[in-house]
């Protein structure tokens, strides 16, 4: 007993300690009631690491590092980060994406509408009948009803809806083509830009596809960036992933990137946040739609003043820290940058409650393309 106590004392003195999470400011990464093992370390962290620092009050703060020493940071009106006056690198591994919907856990209803489709309210899949002449016909497509928001999916499978619309998103979906010939169109929109995937298939022949950006002015469509590709008709379901993060659009089919392009955010229009964000349509043959998941980017609301109403240039010994649950987080937007010397360490593991046991997500973790089960 004495030896065990000695090990605990030595560990807490030199290696790490356990800290309770008392707020929802880091949800869904960390939630109230979690107890986190923090490993002592005061070296300069990587962008995206979750750290614990001595707070402005009596309690330590648990936040994510978003800007590093000597960098300039600004938060855009759309909730994105500008580091040294540029969006973060195209690879979004530094800041994890947040799952907001998984139809294997929620079903398709009440999150989607699908006129002309078969399937009950608790269906894990739906079948679009393909009878429409145009796969973009709004009366014949599966449509996401509640938009992309700054909420998250609870472990129970319940969607916790957020209050703010989020632009950057990633969708993965399993598609099973039930006829020899047809056309499917998937659309993911963001503030007036529509990122459209068109898949034409004909049994026994190489299949054609395209990824493009479309804007609509009045009743006119304007076509911008476009990339054509070929794809092979699978024997079973095809997994398609469409992502729009930090002005880069990418399309993957069965985990292989088949098309991508970059575009300028200066071309974006301000539109109704409640407008359709994602839809699937088909013509010529039925299409079975299976597991569909949606992730959103970390989104930072315009509260506070640091990096919000003016850019912040960090000193060589400073970090800028933000909470993942931005609308419910008091962080560097209010109290400014934090000296590295105030770091206690890195949040490494959730050790309590048992149902939450696991590593605290950091840079590059949990970034599968959505096709893995």
N, C-alpha and C positions, 0 to 999 in steps of 0.2 A: 504493500500500500504506500509506504513511504517512498519507494523507488518510483512508483507511478506518479506520485505527486511531484517528485523532483523533476521527472521528465516533462510534466505539464508546465511547471514553473520555468524551466530552462527554455522550453519551446516558446512560451508566451513572451519571454524576455528577449530572445534573440532571433526567432524565426518568424513567428506570426501570431495573430490573435483572432478571435471571433467577434464580429460586430453585428448587432441587430439592425435590420432595415426598418425604419419607422415611418416611411412615407411612400407614396406611389410615384415619386419623381423619376424613377428609373424603370418603371413598368413598360413593357412586360419583361424586361431583362431581369430586374429584381422587383420583388413585391413586398408590401408590408407583412411582417412576420417572418421573412427570410432571415436566416443567420448565415453570415458570409465569413469564410476563412480568408483573412487578409495576410499576404506574405509581405513582410517588411522589405522595402526596397525604395531607395530615394534617387535612383538613377533616372535619367531622362526617359520617359515612357514613349511608346509608339503612339501614333494617332489611332484612336479607336479603343485603346486600353481603358478599362474601368479601374479607377484609382480611388483611394480613400485619403482625404486630406483633413488637416485640422481646420475646422470651419470658422466662420466669422462669429459664431456663437459657441456655446459650451460643447456641442455635439459634433463629432466628425461628419464630413460630407462624403457621399458616394456619388461620383459623377464620371462621365466619359470624356476623355481627352479629344478635343477636336482641332486644336491649333497648338503648334509647338514653338519653342523659343525662336525669336527673330522673324516670325511670320506675321503677315498682316491678315486680319480676318474681318469679314463683313457678312451679315446675314441678309439675304435678299427678301423682298416682299413676298416671294413665293415659298419661303421657308428653306431655301438652299443655302449652302455655305460657299463663299468666295474666299479662297486662300491665295494671298498674293495676287489678288484681282483676277483670279481664274477659278473656274469650277474645279472641284477636286479631280484627280486623275480618272481616266475612263474606267479603270478597274475599281469598283466600289467596295473592295474588301475592307477598307479601313473602317467604314461605318456600316454595321449590319442592317439588313433589311428585315422588316417586321411582317410576319404573317397575319393577315386580317381575315382570311376566308379559306376554308377547305371543305368542299362539298362532301368528302368522305366522312366528315364529322358534323356537318350542319345540314346536309341535304341541299337541294337546289332551291327549294321554296322555304322562306319568303324572300330570298336574296335575288332571285331571277324571275323574269316572266318569259314565257315561250309560247306564244300563240301558234296553234297548229301542231304542237308537239304532244307526244304521249308521255305519261309518267305522272305519278301521284305527288302529293305535297311533300312526302318524305323520301322521294326517289333519290337514289345515289347516281342515277344517270337519266338522261332524257333523249328522245329521238325526234329530231327535226325531220318533217316529212318530205322536204325538198320539192314541194309542189309549186312554189312561187317561181315566176319567170326570172326575177331579179333577186339574187341572194342578199342584196342590200335593202330589200323591201322591209320597212319598219314593222309591217304587220305580220311578218313571217320569220322573225329572228329571235334568238335567245338573247336577252338583254339584262345586264347587271342593273339592279334597281336603285341601290343605295350608294353608289359612287365609291370612290377611294377616299378614305378618311383617316384621321390620325388616331384611330383606335387600334385594337388588336384582338386576336383570338385567344380566349381563355383556355386553360388546360381542359376544362369541362366540355369544350366545343362551343360555348356561347360566344357570340361576337359582341365585344364591348365597343360600341360605336363612339367615334370621336366627334368633336365639334368642328374641326377644320378640314377643308378639302385638301388633298395632297396630290400633287401633279405626277411625280415620278412613281412608276409602278412596274411590276413584273407579273405576268400571268402565265401559268402552265396549265395545259388541258390535254386530256386524252380523247382522240377522235378515231372513230371507226367508220369507214366509208362502206355503205351497204349496197351500193350499186356499181355498175360497170363504168359509168360516165357521169360526171357532174362538176359542179364548181362550188367551192366554199370560200367565204370571205369573213375574216376576223378583223375587228376594228378596235383599237385602243386609242382613246383621245386624251388630250391634255391642252386645255386653254386655247381651243380653236384649231390646234393641230390634230389631225387624224392619222394614225399610223396603221396602215392597212396591209393585211396579208391576203393574197388571192392564190388559191390552190385549184388548179384545173387537173382533173384526172380522167384517164381512159384506160380501162383494163388492158394489160399486156403491152402498154407503150410507156416510154419515159414520160413522167408527169412534169408539167411546167408550173412555175410559181413566180410571184413577185412580191417585193416589200417596197412600199412607197409612203411618202408623206403627202397628205391632201389637206388643203384649207378650203373653206367655203365662205364666199362673200356673196351675200344675197342668195340668189338661187344658182350661182355659178360655182363650179368646183375648179380649183387650181391645183395642178400636179407639180410637185417639186422633186426632191431626191427620190430616186427609184433604183432598185437593183433586182435583176431577174436571176432565177436559179432553177435547177432541176432537182427533183426528189423522187425517191422510189416508193411505190405503193407497198405498204407492209402487208403481211398476211393477216395480222390482227390489228390492234389499235396503234395509232401513231401518237407520239407525245410531242406537242408543239409548245415552245416557250417563246414569248414575245416580251421584250423588256425595253423600257424607256427610262434611262437614268442619266442625269447630268448631260443633256443634249446629245446622247448617243443611243441609237436604236439598234437592237440586235434581235435576230430570229434564229432559234435553234430547233432542229427537228431530230428527235431521238438523240439528244445531247450533242449533236454536231451543229456548229454554227454554219448556216447556209447563206446568210445575208446580213449586212449591217451598213449603217451610214451615220454621219454626224450632221447636225443641223444647227442653225443659229436661233437662240432663244429670243433674239430681238424681233423676230417675225411673229411672235405669239400675240394672240388677241385675248382680251378679257371677255369671257362668256359666262353664262349661268353655270354656277358650280354644280347644280343639280342635273346638268345635261348628261346624256348617256356616256359612260366612260368605257364600257366594253360590251361587244356584241359578237354573235356568231350567226351567220346566215348561210343557207345552202340552196342550190337549185339543181334540178336534174335527177337527183337520187336522194334517198334518206341518209342522214348522218347521225350516228350515235355519239353523244357527248358524255364522256365519263369524268373522272376526277378532275376538278377544276380548283386551282389554288391561286390566290392573289397575295402578293407581298407589296408593301409600300416602303418608300424611303423614310429615313428619319427626317422629321419635319419640325422646323424651329419657328415658333410663333414670335411675333414682334412685341414681346414684353421686355421691360427694362430698357436700357439705353446703350450699354456697351456693345459695339458691333452691330447695333440695330439702327440708331440714328446717325452713327458715324463709324468708320472703320477703326479697328484697334490694331496698333503695331506692338507686338510683344517684345519685351526685353529678353536678353540672353538667358535669364533665369526664370522665365514665366511660362505658364500654361493657361490655355483657355478651356474651361470645363463646362459642359452642358449635360442636362438630364435627358434621357431618351423620351420620357413622357413630357414633352416640352411645355404644354399648356398648364402643367401642374408642377413645374420645377422652378425653384429659386436657385440660380446658378450665376455663372460669370456675366450673364446679361445684366444682372442687377448689381453684383459686387465687383465686377471687373476681373482681370487676370489674377492668377494665383501663383505665388512664389513656389518653386520646386522644393525649397527647404521645408515647406509645410506638408509635403507628402508623407503619409504614413506607410503606404505600400500599395500593392496591386490586389484587387478583389479576385481571388482565384477560384474558389469553390463555394457553392451553396451547400451547406452541410445540414441544414434543418429548415423546414420539415422534411422527413424522408421522401415524400412524394415529389419534392423539388430538388433532390440531390443531383448535383452535376456541376460541370464547369461553368463559370461566368463567361458569357460570349465575349470574344475580343476580335481583333483584326483577322479577317479571313475565315471565320468560323461560320458554319451553317449556310454556306453559299452554293449548295447544289442547284442545278438548273431547274429543279422541280420535277424531273422525270424519274428520280429514284423513289422507291417505295420504302 
